[in-house]
Amino acid sequence: MIDLRLLREDPDRARASQRARGEDVALVDSLLSADERRRSSGVRFDELRAEQKQLGKLIPKATPEERAELLSRAEQLKADVKAADAERDEADAETQRLLLGLGNLVHPGVPVGGEEDFVTLETHGAIRDFDAEGFAPKDHLELGQILGAIDTERGAKVSGSRFYFLTGVGALLELALVNAAIAQATAAGFTPMLTPALVRPQSMAGTGFLGQAAQDVYHLDKDDLYLVGTSEVALAAYHMDEIIDADRLPLRYAGFSPCFRREAGSHGKDTRGIFRVHQFDKVEMFSYVAPEDSEAEHQRLLEWEKQWLTSLELPFRVIDVATGDLGSSAARKFDCEAWIPTQGKYRELTSTSDCTEYQSRRLQIRMRDGKQVRPLATLNGTLCAVPRTIVAILENHQQPDGSVRVPEVLRPYLGGREVLEPVAK
């Protein structure tokens, strides 16, 4: 959530942010009205309670004639205090409800628009010319079948559409990717973490995933637990309700977990193969920093993502995501999109978001800076979303016979293997 004081001081900024996101601008004025009711009802409650306490001191000293009048007033005050307390609680609940529905304030540098209105910041690597090489590229599913690496038919038989098995070298390739990603993150100073895949409602809501992303979340009604769509949720809630000394910052974690997404809004999209699935594994970077350091940390997370994709020898571009495609928690988001030869376009492989103080306020995570205690900033960045990375590796490093060259960074984690070879039929 955003700072209510900032909202009161500069409501036009919040209105402009909502407008840029394509969200309800009227929410800002409803929130301001609820906040005013909350504050005024709080003042009235305090005044009535003070009068009630003062009256309690006067009654024992009053004459019999005065006592009757004071007791009558005390009864009326009791009812008024109860009503004021209820009004204050109702206004506070309404303020919190509306505040939770308000997206983070968009960074002024973010391009305005929808999904296609991003700005390309930079491009890396050379796109292969398969025509010049004399063969047509196979897609990742055909390659996965040739290599004995991907089985979507049995995935669908066992679990339904958008599920899959990684088999043989496919399973080994995932383990190699995870180990290499964790090795890079550890070398950069991140603490490796294996995180829970099930979290409580306050963890999911605190990170902003029960707002506009709620349709993609799996909920276990019987246990009132949620399956995470990213380890960002568990890593953000790790320090929930804590105060962290400023000299401990930055805190950086690299979480590995399974991730679960309904993909409710993607009917008919990417139905072939393993690019868009319901369950996948991911290595996620997460940072806690002082708010004034969040923009610099955002650039650092992006640099680590670029380092990772460069080490995998993939052609990719970096985009500044437009306001309408940010997600409620992010003030700014950069995506790294790898070239997918058989699709003839760039597709998202990693993403990094600066969530400023939005999540820390919701999760009650603060920093102690001298005598001052204040909210800190949180940031997240995908290092390796495994299935999409496998898609990009297979398609970009394929050879005419269906074999796939292994990027050098992965070879130590594959027993020195330089090529993934087709399996004998």
Beta strands, then each sheet from edge to edge (+ up, - down):
strand 1: 119-124
strand 2: 150-151
strand 3: 165-166
strand 4: 191-194
strand 5: 198-199
strand 6: 218-220
strand 7: 225-227
strand 8: 243-245
strand 9: 251-260
strand 10: 279-289
strand 11: 316-320
strand 12: 332-340
strand 13: 345-354
strand 14: 366-369
strand 15: 372-375
strand 16: 377-385
strand 17: 404-405
strand 18: 419-420
sheet 1: 1+ 11- 12+ 13- 16+ 10- 9+ 4+
sheet 2: 2+ 3-
sheet 3: 5+ 7- 6+
sheet 4: 8+ 14+ 15-
sheet 5: 17+ 18-
end
